[in-house]
Amino acid sequence: MRARVENGFYCFGKIVGYSYEKHPSGGKVLTPEEPQASIIREAFEGLASGRFQNAAEVTRFFNGFAEFRTKQRGQANWQRTFNVLRNPLYAGLVNVPRLGVHMKPGQHAAIVSVATWQKAQDRLDGRALAPAREDIRDDFILRGFVCCDGCGNPMTAAWSKGRSALYGYYKCFKRECDLYGKSIRKDKVEGDFEALLQSVTPGPALVKIARAMFADAWEQQAAQAQGQVAGAKRELRVIDSKIAKLVERTLQTDQTAIIAAYEREIEKLELAKAGLREIAAKNVRPATSFEESFRTALTFLSNPWKIWDSGRVDYRRLVLRLTFLSPVRYCRNEGFRTAAIAEPLRVLGLYCGGKSRMVGAAGIEPATPAV
């Protein structure tokens, strides 16, 4: 088994999204199995891009597919999801530290790139920037995102039963707050939020400017790609040298703690090496056109409100994460406070709070003739 692993073959049982098939050299090799492989790929890419914020959201995504629901509970298992997201096998890497193999390129086909897998790990190790609760549905989509202006804590929301209908309210539940228990109508909060979101919608001229900026950046990135490939190859040689020195030091000591420390460092270097190897193997020109790559980004920048107005809960969550850097405070009598708008929208000058407008180049006063 050690020999098989050192040659890049994984041989330790069933892996979700893979099946074993015969290999020309003998034995069996992992092969992506559909439709699980495509679902797992979408989960990794969603986690890397911010569509999902944590393993719990990915678990709910898996719940939408019968292939991931267990027979015992009828839903996806959270621990199984976490194990999938943490497994480097899906990035084409074999990692078996107990046999002395650290992030070695495997013989099996990868489901996602090393870069995407690493971004997903960073997301799992970080904090969610938008509400990720399971009970955030279309009835109270802003729960967890709108904060009380008095204490800064996220508001809760619930339905209140009237004589003939149900009425929705947002309210602060922190007892120490002066606004504790004071209800605000659901339609008032969400109506004010829609007005806030519409205020970040740019004009056609700004959309054209943004498109031109992205196109210029695209061409510059393509021109720099060749230098990045050369730099990755140089860095690979440096990492190989570091790994060789660490292996030599490992063989010269018999202290368990030192050996473990060396092995952890070797594992980090092997992961970095796998990412650089992907960069070095890339084509200089992008695989897709500018229009294909930036279509979604330009659609969002041109009109975040349009995506919100679609009514889909997953799209609305995505708009919250992409438009705002943090939850927004809401004052019971005055509405939303100044929101922290995402950098692309802020730089383009798309945010104009309330009825205000950006001052033009001539200023407020009438222009005077040049002297």
C-alpha positions as a printed Julia matrix, in Angstrom:
371×3 Matrix{Float64}:
   0.0    0.0     0.0
   2.87   2.36    0.72
   4.29   1.73   -2.75
   0.91   2.38   -4.37
   0.44   5.65   -2.49
   3.97   6.83   -3.3
   3.15   6.25   -6.98
   0.04   8.45   -6.68
  -2.63   5.76   -6.32
  -5.22   6.08   -3.55
  -6.26   2.67   -2.18
  -8.17   3.2     1.07
 -11.82   2.52    0.32
 -14.82   4.3    -1.19
 -14.65   8.07   -1.86
 -17.82  10.08   -2.53
 -17.83  11.24   -6.14
 -15.34   8.62   -7.3
 -15.43   4.98   -8.32
 -12.54   2.55   -8.89
 -11.65   1.43  -12.41
  -8.81  -0.7   -13.75
  -5.56   1.06  -14.62
  -3.23   0.01  -17.46
  -0.31  -0.35  -15.03
  -2.27  -2.76  -12.88
  -4.61  -2.33   -9.94
  -7.36   0.28   -9.84
  -7.5    4.07   -9.96
 -10.1    6.59   -8.78
 -12.35   7.88  -11.58
 -14.92  10.72  -11.23
 -18.43   9.33  -10.92
 -21.42  11.33  -12.13
 -23.61  12.99  -11.05
 -21.86  13.21   -7.66
 -18.65  14.6    -9.18
 -20.43  17.57  -10.8
 -22.35  18.31   -7.6
 -19.15  18.27   -5.54
 -17.44  20.5    -8.1
 -20.27  23.03   -7.81
 -20.01  22.9    -4.01
 -16.26  23.63   -4.04
 -16.61  26.42   -6.59
 -19.51  27.92   -4.65
 -17.51  27.85   -1.43
 -14.48  29.39   -3.13
 -16.51  32.19   -4.76
 -18.57  33.04   -1.68
 -21.87  31.57   -2.84
 -21.61  29.31    0.23
 -20.09  30.59    3.46
 -19.53  27.38    5.43
 -20.01  23.61    5.51
 -23.56  23.97    6.86
 -24.69  25.81    3.72
 -23.01  23.21    1.52
 -24.84  20.5     3.47
 -28.17  22.16    2.7
 -27.1   22.36   -0.94
 -26.35  18.61   -0.89
 -29.8   18.01    0.63
 -31.28  18.96   -2.72
 -29.83  15.81   -4.29
 -30.94  12.27   -3.48
 -27.37  11.0    -4.01
 -26.23  12.74   -0.82
 -29.2   12.09    1.48
 -28.78   9.25    3.96
 -31.41   6.53    4.37
 -31.41   6.8     8.15
 -32.11  10.54    8.54
 -33.34  11.42    5.06
 -30.88  14.31    4.73
 -27.22  14.96    4.03
 -24.84  14.3     6.89
 -22.9   17.39    8.07
 -19.8   15.42    9.05
 -19.73  13.7     5.67
 -19.93  17.09    3.95
 -17.08  18.44    6.08
 -14.94  15.39    5.25
 -15.55  15.94    1.53
 -14.63  19.62    1.69
 -11.41  18.95    3.59
 -10.21  16.1     1.4
  -7.39  17.08   -1.04
  -8.19  14.04   -3.2
 -10.76  16.17   -5.03
  -7.9   18.48   -6.1
  -5.97  15.53   -7.53
  -3.65  15.2    -4.51
  -2.87  12.14   -2.38
  -2.14  12.94    1.27
  -1.39  10.06    3.66
   0.92  11.43    6.41
   1.08   8.12    8.3
   2.79   6.59    5.27
   5.05   9.58    4.71
   3.17  10.89    1.64
   2.3   14.6     1.71
   0.16  16.26   -0.98
   1.58  14.18   -3.78
   0.03  14.53   -7.29
  -2.24  11.54   -7.77
  -2.85   9.34  -10.78
  -6.6   10.05  -10.61
  -8.43  12.92  -12.34
  -9.08  15.98  -10.18
 -12.63  17.27   -9.76
 -11.47  20.81   -8.9
  -8.22  22.73   -9.26
  -5.77  23.1    -6.38
  -6.42  26.85   -6.34
 -10.18  26.33   -5.96
  -9.64  23.73   -3.23
  -7.32  26.07   -1.33
  -9.82  28.96   -1.56
 -12.47  26.63   -0.14
 -10.17  25.79    2.79
  -9.61  29.49    3.44
 -13.37  30.01    3.49
 -13.85  27.14    5.95
 -11.13  28.57    8.2
 -12.58  32.09    8.11
 -15.83  33.73    9.15
 -19.08  34.09    7.23
 -19.77  37.66    6.03
 -23.53  37.22    5.63
 -26.25  35.25    7.41
 -25.85  31.51    6.99
 -28.7   30.26    9.18
 -30.91  27.46    7.96
 -34.15  29.29    8.84
 -33.41  32.32    6.62
 -36.01  31.89    3.91
 -37.99  34.22    1.69
 -40.31  35.25    4.55
 -37.52  37.01    6.54
 -34.58  37.19    4.14
 -32.93  40.06    6.11
 -32.88  38.25    9.46
 -29.3   38.14   10.68
 -28.22  40.89    8.27
 -30.13  43.89    9.64
 -28.76  45.06   13.0
 -30.36  47.13   15.74
 -29.11  50.72   15.71
 -29.15  50.84   19.51
 -26.83  47.91   20.29
 -25.49  46.69   16.93
 -26.76  43.14   17.4
 -28.59  41.33   14.56
 -32.36  41.63   14.76
 -34.61  38.64   15.03
 -37.89  38.31   13.15
 -41.15  36.43   13.58
 -44.76  36.31   12.56
 -47.43  37.71   14.93
 -50.96  36.36   14.76
 -53.72  38.93   14.38
 -57.46  38.5    14.28
 -57.61  37.46   10.66
 -54.0   37.29    9.38
 -50.32  36.95   10.27
 -48.13  40.05   10.54
 -44.36  40.02   10.26
 -42.06  42.06   12.5
 -38.34  42.61   13.03
 -37.17  43.45   16.55
 -34.13  43.58   18.85
 -33.92  40.74   21.38
 -30.99  42.01   23.5
 -32.4   42.82   26.95
 -29.76  45.44   27.75
 -30.7   47.49   24.66
 -33.04  50.5    24.94
 -34.9   49.22   21.88
 -35.42  45.71   23.29
 -38.71  44.2    22.15
 -39.74  47.2    20.03
 -41.21  45.79   16.81
 -40.76  47.19   13.31
 -43.09  46.1    10.54
 -41.61  43.62    8.07
 -42.82  45.57    5.02
 -41.26  48.79    6.41
 -37.78  47.26    6.95
 -37.72  45.35    3.69
 -39.19  48.28    1.73
 -36.45  50.57    3.05
 -33.85  47.94    2.16
 -35.13  47.69   -1.41
 -34.85  51.47   -1.72
 -31.28  51.26   -0.38
 -30.41  48.53   -2.85
 -31.9   50.46   -5.78
 -29.66  53.4    -4.87
 -26.55  51.38   -5.74
 -27.76  50.75   -9.28
 -25.43  52.55  -11.73
 -26.26  54.43  -14.89
 -25.49  53.06  -18.38
 -22.43  55.31  -18.71
 -20.83  53.86  -15.56
 -21.53  50.32  -16.75
 -19.65  51.09  -19.98
 -16.74  52.49  -17.98
 -16.69  49.37  -15.78
 -16.73  47.12  -18.82
 -13.83  49.02  -20.39
 -11.86  48.79  -17.11
 -12.4   45.04  -16.9
 -11.41  44.59  -20.55
  -8.15  46.5   -19.99
  -7.4   44.48  -16.86
  -8.15  41.27  -18.8
  -5.62  42.15  -21.5
  -2.99  43.14  -18.94
  -3.47  39.88  -17.07
  -3.11  37.9   -20.28
   0.12  39.78  -21.05
   1.47  39.0   -17.58
   0.56  35.3   -17.74
   3.82  34.3   -19.42
   5.84  35.97  -16.67
   3.72  34.24  -14.02
   4.42  30.84  -15.6
   8.15  31.51  -15.61
   8.02  32.71  -12.0
   6.11  29.6   -10.93
   8.75  27.36  -12.48
  11.51  29.22  -10.61
   9.58  28.95   -7.33
   9.08  25.22   -7.9
  12.84  24.73   -7.99
  13.22  26.68   -4.74
  10.52  24.6    -3.02
  12.1   21.34   -4.23
  15.36  22.45   -2.62
  13.61  23.26    0.68
  11.81  19.9     0.73
  15.06  18.03    0.09
  16.72  19.81    3.03
  13.79  19.06    5.34
  13.8   15.38    4.36
  17.52  15.22    5.09
  17.0   16.8     8.53
  14.17  14.36    9.24
  16.48  11.42    8.59
  19.12  12.85   10.93
  16.91  13.03   14.02
  15.01  10.5    16.09
  12.92  12.94   18.17
   9.22  12.44   17.48
   8.23  16.09   18.02
  10.88  17.39   15.62
   9.97  14.8    12.99
   6.29  15.78   13.25
   7.18  19.47   12.83
   9.28  18.69    9.75
   6.43  16.63    8.28
   3.93  19.46    8.77
   6.28  21.86    7.01
   6.81  19.38    4.18
   3.04  19.04    3.79
   2.65  22.84    3.49
   5.42  23.01    0.9
   3.93  20.14   -1.1
   0.55  21.94   -1.18
   2.23  25.14   -2.37
   4.12  23.08   -4.93
   0.87  21.59   -6.26
  -0.59  25.08   -6.75
   2.55  26.32   -8.53
   2.56  23.23  -10.72
  -0.95  24.14  -11.92
   0.18  27.68  -12.75
   3.26  26.43  -14.61
   1.09  24.09  -16.7
  -1.41  26.76  -17.73
  -1.71  28.13  -21.24
  -0.58  31.72  -21.68
  -3.91  32.76  -23.18
  -7.13  32.31  -21.12
  -9.28  29.3   -21.93
 -12.46  31.42  -22.14
 -13.25  34.77  -23.73
 -13.7   38.03  -21.84
 -17.47  38.01  -22.41
 -17.86  34.47  -21.06
 -15.74  35.16  -17.97
 -17.23  38.51  -16.96
 -20.84  38.14  -18.07
 -22.11  37.39  -14.55
 -19.97  40.08  -12.9
 -21.13  42.75  -15.34
 -24.76  41.69  -14.9
 -24.44  42.15  -11.14
 -22.64  45.5   -11.39
 -25.15  46.85  -13.88
 -28.16  46.14  -11.65
 -27.93  44.35   -8.26
 -31.6   45.19   -7.71
 -32.65  43.17  -10.75
 -31.03  40.04   -9.3
 -32.67  40.72   -5.92
 -36.07  41.24   -7.55
 -35.9   37.72   -9.06
 -37.21  36.49   -5.69
 -34.87  33.49   -5.43
 -33.55  33.04   -1.89
 -30.08  31.87   -2.97
 -29.72  34.85   -5.34
 -30.8   37.26   -2.62
 -28.25  35.86   -0.19
 -25.6   36.3    -2.86
 -26.62  39.92   -3.42
 -26.24  40.62    0.32
 -22.71  39.22    0.32
 -21.56  40.9    -2.89
 -23.1   44.33   -2.3
 -22.34  44.98    1.38
 -19.14  44.45    3.35
 -20.95  43.97    6.66
 -24.45  43.9     8.18
 -26.33  47.21    8.11
 -27.77  49.07   11.1
 -31.44  50.05   11.04
 -32.91  52.91   13.07
 -36.55  52.45   14.04
 -37.48  56.04   13.16
 -34.91  57.0    10.53
 -34.32  53.84    8.49
 -30.99  52.39    7.38
 -27.72  53.98    8.44
 -24.8   54.45    6.04
 -23.93  51.05    4.6
 -20.44  49.71    3.88
 -20.65  49.08    0.14
 -18.41  46.52   -1.58
 -15.24  47.92   -3.1
 -16.12  47.56   -6.84
 -19.4   49.41   -6.36
 -17.81  52.06   -4.13
 -14.9   52.74   -6.48
 -17.22  53.16   -9.43
 -19.22  55.71   -7.46
 -22.43  53.73   -7.7
 -23.63  54.44   -4.2
 -25.8   57.52   -3.76
 -27.67  57.4    -0.45
 -31.27  58.62   -0.4
 -32.04  61.41   -2.87
 -28.49  62.73   -3.04
 -26.52  62.72   -6.27
 -22.82  62.83   -6.94
 -21.44  66.3    -7.64
 -20.19  66.73  -11.18
 -16.82  68.04  -12.31
 -18.08  71.67  -12.37
 -19.11  71.59   -8.71
 -22.29  73.02   -7.18
 -21.77  76.69   -8.07
 -22.01  77.9   -11.7
 -18.8   77.49  -13.63
 -16.68  80.64  -14.1
 -14.72  81.52  -17.24
 -11.06  80.59  -17.28
  -8.67  83.49  -16.68
